[in-house]
Amino acid sequence: MARLPVNPERFLSDLHTLRTFGASGVGKGVIRPAFSDADIAAREWLMAQLRDVGLQVHVDPMGSVWGLAQGPSLLLGSHTDTQPEGGWLDGALGVIAALEIARAAQEAGGPAVSVVSFQDEEGRFGVTTGSTVWSGALSLDKADRLSDRDGVPLSQARARMAHLTDDFVDPNRFTGFIEMHIEQGPWLDQAGQGIGVVTDIVGIRDMRITFEGEQNHAGTTPMHLRKDAFQALSAFNERLNAAFDELVTPSTVWTIGHVSLHPNASSIVPGSVTFSMQWRDSETSRLEQMETVVRETAAAVATDIGVTCSFGPILGLAPVAMNARLKQALRDSAAEIVPDLWREMPSGALHDATNVAAHMPVAMLFVPSIGGISHAFEEDTNESDLVNGLAVLAGAVTRLTN
């Protein structure tokens, strides 16, 4: 089967050009958070490339950039914003691969391929914020009241792109969505494999837990009389790992990622601690069972140590299975391009495809991350793997549009 005539050199050149917007000066690192000067400049550069391809350029109220083909089309893309300290491929790879596929399609006289770079996938203001609002899961009015770590409201950040924006794009114009991405984990790299065809995107649950104890003098308060909030956190972490042991699978993960200790002083027994508790799994029932374990473990620790515990609202997204037809096209293409060097695998990271799935069939493919590193300046992938990923995507598009 003849694939779309993609140009690997042009593809890699565009990837490296995009990296210059917010280049950190450390390796291939990039600092391009949503709505920053570098992010907006990168989006304006992308808009120019999409115009040159012959696509209709559109920016929605959230700042997501679209390159729209005429009539019904297959949608490809990802995001171009980064973590506060990020790498050059996270999200960017999917957008530039989409750009190259769209170019090749235009040069070949078809098929119709559209491109998107969603805004704020990395969560400066939430979780996959741009695609969440576009999907209808969060209203723009409610989103505008979200703030970043510095207290900047989304409404204020969005105003920086107001001169570029128009209405939201109608999802009914697309026949499906494929997102190409780096794996952001170690499995492909460790196995020496070049392609991962995603089976599903895991679900996520996230909540904040607070232990309230008693603030007191660190030198004069006997250990047996202390109501130490940090000791409660320490005990919770240890007990939770043991409590999860019979419930979780090798692909289940959980993280205490942010801790706020009060008053956070060396000579004071901590009076309170608030921390994030996040867990991810591909089964909704297991996510719910894990929530029960989290709550019961925290309550038991609070009783034993003599503190109180409280829980914030629980946030999250449900697991999303990839569409069988789109996934099969990726499987067949991978088997052709990298026979015996590909696998099916779940995605442990969240992606915009989760939200897009509310409107259309979705699929994803991964290329390796060297050392399993992502969300860091050291993030990288061998260029041969990037090119193979592009070829697999082109082969899938050909199969889906013939």
Stockholm file with secondary structure:
# STOCKHOLM 1.0

chainA/1-402         MARLPVNPERFLSDLHTLRTFGASGVGKGVIRPAFSDADIAAREWLMAQLRDVGLQVHVDPMGSVWGLAQGPSLLLGSHTDTQPEGGWLDGALGVIAALEIARAAQEAGGPAVSVVSFQDEEGRFGVTTGSTVWSGALSLDKADRLSDRDGVPLSQARARMAHLTDDFVDPNRFTGFIEMHIEQGPWLDQAGQGIGVVTDIVGIRDMRITFEGEQNHAGTTPMHLRKDAFQALSAFNERLNAAFDELVTPSTVWTIGHVSLHPNASSIVPGSVTFSMQWRDSETSRLEQMETVVRETAAAVATDIGVTCSFGPILGLAPVAMNARLKQALRDSAAEIVPDLWREMPSGALHDATNVAAHMPVAMLFVPSIGGISHAFEEDTNESDLVNGLAVLAGAVTRLTN
#=GR chainA/1-402 SS CCCCCCCHHHHHHHHHHHHTTTBCSSTTCBCCCTTSHHHHHHHHHHHHHHHHHTCEEEECTTCCEEEECSSSEEEEEEECCCCTTBCSSTTHHHHHHHHHHHHHHHHTTCCCEEEEEESCTTCSSSSSHHHHHHHTSSCHHHHTTCBCTTCCBHHHHHGGGGGGCCCCCCGGGEEEEEEEEECCSSHHHHHTCCEEEEEEECEEEEEEEEEECCCEETTTSCGGGCCCHHHHHHHHHHHHHHHHTTTCCTTCEEECCCEEEESCCTTEECCEEEEEEEEEESCHHHHHHHHHHHHHHHHHHHHHHTCEEEECCCEEECCEECCHHHHHHHHHHHHHHSTTSEEEEEECSCCTHHHHTTTSCEEEEEECCGGGCCSSTTCCCCHHHHHHHHHHHHHHHHHHHC
#=GC SS_cons         CCCCCCCHHHHHHHHHHHHTTTBCSSTTCBCCCTTSHHHHHHHHHHHHHHHHHTCEEEECTTCCEEEECSSSEEEEEEECCCCTTBCSSTTHHHHHHHHHHHHHHHHTTCCCEEEEEESCTTCSSSSSHHHHHHHTSSCHHHHTTCBCTTCCBHHHHHGGGGGGCCCCCCGGGEEEEEEEEECCSSHHHHHTCCEEEEEEECEEEEEEEEEECCCEETTTSCGGGCCCHHHHHHHHHHHHHHHHTTTCCTTCEEECCCEEEESCCTTEECCEEEEEEEEEESCHHHHHHHHHHHHHHHHHHHHHHTCEEEECCCEEECCEECCHHHHHHHHHHHHHHSTTSEEEEEECSCCTHHHHTTTSCEEEEEECCGGGCCSSTTCCCCHHHHHHHHHHHHHHHHHHHC
//
